[in-house]
Amino acid sequence: MFFARQVGFRYLAAIVVALAVCQLHAQVASTEAGVSLQKSFQGFIERFNSAQAPKDDELLRIADGIPGTRSDDVSKAIPSFCAALLRQDDRIKLAGAFMLTIVAQRSDGAALLTPHVDCIGRLLNLPDERLQAAGVGIFAFMKPSPPSSATKSLIEYLTRTDRNPMAQANALSLLLRIAPENSEVTSAVDKFLSQSLSLQVREAVLNGIANTRTENPHFTNILIAALNDRDKEIRFQVAQAFQRMPKEAVLQAQPALQKMIENPRELVDIQNAAREALKRNGLIMQSNDVEKK
Amino acid sequence: MNSSFSAEAHSPSTIAKSDAVRPSGFTSDFGSIHIEPSNPGAFDAVHFLYDPTNGFSSIMKIFDRDLNTDMSKHAWSRKEGWMLWAPMLGLQTPDPALQFPASTKLQPYVFVRNLSAKPTNVQMRLYWRSASSNGATPPQVLTLKAGEMQKLDVVSQFKNLPKEANWATVSMLTNSGPDEVIAVAASYDDTGRYGVQTPFTDQMSAHWEGGAWEVDDAHNTLITVGNGGRKDTHARMIFHYVTAKGHADYVLEQKLAQDEQLFIDLGKLIRSQTPDAKGNVFPTSITSGSYTLLDLDDKMGNVFEGKVVTDKRYGDASYGCMQCCGVGVHAYLDQNPIGVGMGLSFSPVTVTGMDGCTDDFLDATGFFNSWWTADASIATAQYSQSNGISVGSTTTLAQGQVPRNSLRTPCHTDLKTPQSGTNVPPQFNVAYSDYIGVDWINGPSYCYYQGNSNDLIYMGDAYRGTYRATESLLIIPDLQTYSGFFKGVGQSRNYGAGSPANGSTLSAADEDGIPNDCHLWNASGFADTSSMGLVTSFPYAHQGQVEYSGAAQNPLESTYAPITWDMRTVLDTTNPQSPTAYANYNHTCFPSHQIKVNNAVIYLYTPSRYDLTYITYCLYFQYGKITGQTTATTVPPQ
């Protein structure tokens, strides 16, 4: 019995020791992973100072480590990514932004990056358009949802007139997601839309509004006004956009969509898109339609 | 009787007819003269009659006869037979416009001779007019024996001709060949001093030139324009004159049915100040000019013209002849070589000729009714059109009867067959597309279903024959043309919780038809195509370049991450049987990008990965752009 107990104790102790060693190994491995991600990235960006700049796919290989790395280890590497945003070389800034974007796409992306909202928001103040777009994207990709603390910097960004309009359009959509009822957002959007915008940017705004599925009538009215746009691409995109809007918004737009459908001068593709928007919300019933809801 | 005479080279000879016929003891008061040169084409002749007793003289018509002619050289003729027209036969009661003494009574005769060696039937008809009416006599048929000449008394022959009729246009429809019947209509009073004559002619043309007109105190000009052709038509008469301000025209236009005539008293037109088709009037001071006659509807022409200029000082009304204007010298196909794409048509293929009177270039295409090619397996032809069948070269030929003229001979038509090389060069369908080569991919966005966050997935293009974006066209480098440019995008479709329903691929089970609920099919939309562009160029004789560029942004995503491309395909047809193509490419590293030339893949890029990190890398950050140039490879010429 004693033997047995002794053996048992020894066995138990061995297990305890083994577990402790394992835990130690795990801690060492975790730290190494974080250090490795950080070191790899540091090594990558430092090579921009050498005669032979690193290749894009080397950055991709480093980023590939992010989705599978533990949160703690990623968290440890984030400061190095943020630090890259302070470097003079835009290529290094962009590499840092890319790493942060991949972090944002993790399921814990918001938790990891919310403490670094200021770091990310700094991108919006940089002159390089790609970096501005990256800043908006990092916020937008954050899971499970973008932090509301980004609202202020995004509103400021949207109201500037010297920024990348396409990234601003993306920021507009993001603001509608995180602060749909914020009156400052509404004002900022109106101010942004009062500018002369390219076709692509206007389309991005309309799709951005639709993709948030906002129920705010103010934004529905923006879409309704676009149904009468001179540009057929705009009319097509906004007719499609109503396919993604809530039923309340489509009801609000129903007269305008109906008018579009009945306009003999309107293009068939556009009319079909408008018809589909009404149909998906049960506002056009055809005899052969099968209500699947 | 036969007699011969000789003439020195480049020297005129004069033969007094009375001297020539007196010894033969002729008792007839009419006859004809046949001159047959031993050296055809070496001489010309003019024949005139004069009577010093009563002051009469008149040029007598001498007809050229072409022994080798046939109906094909008179392509303006009607199908019923060879037809002759005498435009202005003065009838018994002279037109006051002729300014003959009031008591003058004319005796109209038609002198007709059959030159052939067989009997000929002649169906004669008079289209008469008086000051107040017009009409036509029933046709009268007479038969002429071989070589026979007849003098027909018009009054006794056509008993129902109204006495008040002043003029007649006489038609003769014969069953002879062309140039085998000649005829002259003449009307003189019994003194032989007052009268008119009008020769018969078969000439119809779309363009007549050279008529002169006079209208003054002593002269007047009377003109008949007739439709003696094959169909109704519109005639335009343009009177040219010169004033102190320069050249001016007076234009008359009238539709003429078959056999219908337009009678013009030019002096009356001037005096009455009748406006023309453009509202202009003749200045009253104008006394002379020239005129042009056109058939506006038919290139071969249906119209003839006759004119008399009266001279009240001498009593004679002399007839005048316009020159018919054919197509001078050469007619040629303007397109040489003709280039036409395979399966395509090229038109118009045109024939240009030169106006025989004015030397102006004219569109002669309408004369050519037969079109064909030497090798119908390469190209076929129809009127004014070439059709490409297969790659190769052949010859296109057009054939038709073309009116020709010289300065002194009548018009005739010649069968002309201009031809042109015809190339059907290689043509290429150049198609670019980018597509997601797997069933579905993870997107960056997420949605909430029953309180849980779900990554949205996007439908791919694998095994669906779909694409994200595409551009295509048909280009023919050797013709420096392209057509059928198409640009389009595939539908973006995202799916939420529960997809793929079968655990591996998106299927009908995912299509619940309920939008925006984050469960199974969620949303769909088409990207904007406005940034998708095309540039074509043809820098060398056998090279064509197609450059497609564009950016396609998923409309269901609110972050700008476009697929971009700039793809230049260079086609070389130096060897048309073995053309080559290569591509310069510059595109995002996601998704697949492909260029096909005539369905042969000349460039294909397939990404190594489809995960979100890679897509973010390629599209959102536009890292890893794929650039380069393929080597030239042989492509099918289609």
Interface residues (C-beta under 8 A of the other chain):
Chain A: D56 D57 L59 L60 A63 D64 I66 P67 L94 A97 F98 T101 I102 Q105 S107 R130 A133 A134 V136 G137 A140 F141 K143 P144 M166 A167 A169 N170 S173 L174 L199 Q200 E203 A204 N207 G208 N211 T212 R213 E233 F236 Q237 Q240 A241 Q243 R244 M245 P246 R280 K292 K293
Chain B: P444 S445 Y446 S453 D512 G513 I514 P515 N516 A523 S524 G525 F526 D528 T529 S530 S531 Q553 P555 L556 E557 S558 T559 Y560 L612 T613 Y614 T616 Y617 Y620 F621 Q622 Y623 G624
